[in-house]
Amino acid sequence: MKTKLPLLILLAILALPMSAQKLFTLEDLNFGGRNYHSLRPQNMFLTWWGDQLVQTDVEECNLIDAKTGKKTQLFSLDDINKWAESDGDVRQVRHLMNATFPYPDKPIVAVGNRRAFVLIDFKTKQIVWQDSISGQQANDWAPQSKATAYVQDNQLFVVDAQGGKHQLSTDGSREIVYGQSVHRDEFGIEKGTFWSPDGQRLAFYRMDQSMVTDYPQVDTDPRIAEHQPDKYPMAGTNTHVVTIGVYNLATDKTIYLQTPPVDYAATALQPTCYFTNISWSPDSKHIFLQELNRDQNDCRLVSYDAETGNREYQLCRETSDKYVEPLNPIQFLPWDNSLFILQSQKDGYNHLYLYSIKGECIKQLTSGQWVVLDVLGFNQKDKSVIIASNEKHPLQRNIYAVDVKTGKRTPLDNGEGVHRGVLSKGTGTLLYDKWQNPTTPNNIDLVNAKDGKSKRLLTAPDPWKDYQQPIYESGSIKAADGTTDLYWRMVKPRDFNPAKKYPTVVYVYGGPHAHNVEASWHWYSRTWETYMAQKGYIVFILDNRGSQHRGRDFEQATFRQLGQVEMQDQMKGVEFLKSLPYVDSNRLGVHGWSFGGFMTISLMTNYPDVFKVGVAGGPVIDWQWYEVMYGERYMDTPQQNPDGYAKTSLISKAKNLKGKLQIIIGYNDPTVVPQHALSFLKACVEAGTQPDFFVYPGEGHNMMGHASVHLHERITQYFEDYLK
């Protein structure tokens, strides 16, 4: 049975009188602020040494007893630097927070800095291996062979365990990219090199983007501004071509997988395939790819021979009348290498399927109207797969052990809140679980991965206890379809008076692969909302259809018409707000960034009499100017869907603008390029409407460092000037 969350949770009124408590500043609340880190919930840096848990701190590493929670020092920072003989040289380690233990059965710790990487046996107190990593990019080290792959001066290299340097490419350049993420980080791609389990072969991406048009970014820092273009494939235009190489350490040779070639006769656009979710067979002899056509509605899992590069056979295929989105590589069962787990939402929700190495679907392991959010790994002793899902409630994240033979799910946490577990690296019999609920900043438990029995390692105090905290609430309304539940968060001033009327800001994102409301601390509230509530505003956030973790149909409701269904749902949220006696419907504002910037201007121009003030950051204005992989997945190409692109474009809506609108961008944004905002401004000039505009020179899609404090003060001040 589905567990219901309470519709309203108020944080307890603090014992200190309000006058005795501090007010927040953006230096306290914003991630770029000078006091931000001191107001984050207490945490622990943890890692696994096989099935033994280690706390990695600045000055020492401590072993944590699984039964008692007692800590025993393994070594100190001074010990490491003494054993590494690193007094004043390149091997000197500054802290131990990033220490790792790469071998479950050996007393070896991996430490380093930006110039050196060292393995130390902390039993014999000696260096057992070291490598220089100075000047390297995309560094990828294989523990089994101690070989390192890296990129330097656009070329891909491998250094073997003996220090021998092997150059894998000679034609690397800005246009020919080796060993780095491709397809603009879509489809779950985060890197470009993939070591085999035995560490003897390296699969890597080669991306030819010579045919991709440059977007003319400009660096304004030099006295004479310099041209620094980005390769930016826009929807409906030519994009890069990717191939996959395999380097063999033993032979010092590279072959390329015989992936489907670009078929220029089939379409005016290329490529015909995206290659993603690279994985290796446990015996290191085969490579598996998920191959997706450019329309992104036909995905095939294919096996390749790692020795010859020959295409072997297709294991399975998934098609859709909208799109298929592969995000996760297959995972082989550690106790039976002839079987693997495949994630798919082909039944409407992301679930696990058990397949044989020959492509036979043995069975569906999980099912139901809920989503498998992550696979943490395998408990090899119990032959179970450990997952995180939102089975308990759409706003929760809970951890389960799934018996691979029976499919039975065993809860491994307390059934509330949001849990993020990390499974042990040995047999997977333990996990540490960092979790929150709306009133719990951070707890950490050490958990038995069989039955969920746990030992508390940390109960973090409220880091905001000395401050005046607002009121955080959550609930649900129906979507514009009248049946679908949508979840919201509301942040109210600390001294909220239901008899008053408050200016209210709708914060919106609304796009794919993101959500704004969950059952974590303060209902997942952004700290800027706390700042606004302190200044006397109500802030309201609603996750509309199209956002993540609610199943395929919920996410795909926006297909070929981005922004339209989302606006309908957001206006249901506005309808709800107007029903509340304390919301001043004459003082409604809206703010969002990126897709949320697109939504902000969409709402301001499609409902010009509703919103008085808006602040749109990094907004998409017309999807024809957005990148190929993302844009074509949700909108098809402009050639295929001209009506959809025309309907969703904000250029024609510039004439509708009535309220005060501020647009903010990073001047060198490589994600939503400045052409979007500038084109909208031009349309406003032609229409005679008057938005405001601010840019951050040298910044990208998000303002970094202390510039973020400046940004949020600017956003706040705009509402203070025109909404309050």
ABEGO torsion letter per residue (X at the ends): XBBBBBABBBBBBBABBAAABBBBBAAAABAABAAAAAABBBBBBBBBBEABBBBBBAABBBBBBAAAGBBBBABBAAAAAAAAGABGBAABBABAAABBBABAABBBBBBEBAABBBBBBAAAGBBABBBBABGBBGBBBBAAAGBBBBBBGGBBBBBBAAGBBBBABAABBAABBBGBBBGGGBGGBABABBBBAAGABBBBBBBBAAABBBBBBBBAABABBBBBBBBBBBBGBBBBBBBBBBBBAAAGBBBBBBBBBBBAAABABOBABBBBGBBBBAAGABBBBBBBBAAGABBBBBBBBAAAGBBABBABBBBBABBBBBABBBBBBAABAABBBBBBAAAGBBBBBBBBAAGBBABBABBEBBBBABBAEBBAAAGBBBBBBAAABAABBBBBBBBAAAGBBBBABAGBEBBBBBBBABAGABBBBBBBBAABABBBBBBBAAAGBBBBABBBBBAAAABBBBBBBBBBBBBAAGABBBBBBBBBBAABBAABBBBBBBBBBGBBGBBABBABBGGGBBAAAAAAAAAGBBBBBBBBBGBBGAEAAAAAAABGBBGAAAAAAAAAAAAAAAABAABBAABBBBBBBEAAAAAAAAAAAABAAABABBBBBGBBABAAABBAAAAAAAAEBAAABAAAAAAABAAAAAAABABBBBBBBBAABAABBAAAAAAAAAAAAAAGBBBBBBBBBGBBABBBEAAAAAAAAAAAAAAAAAAX
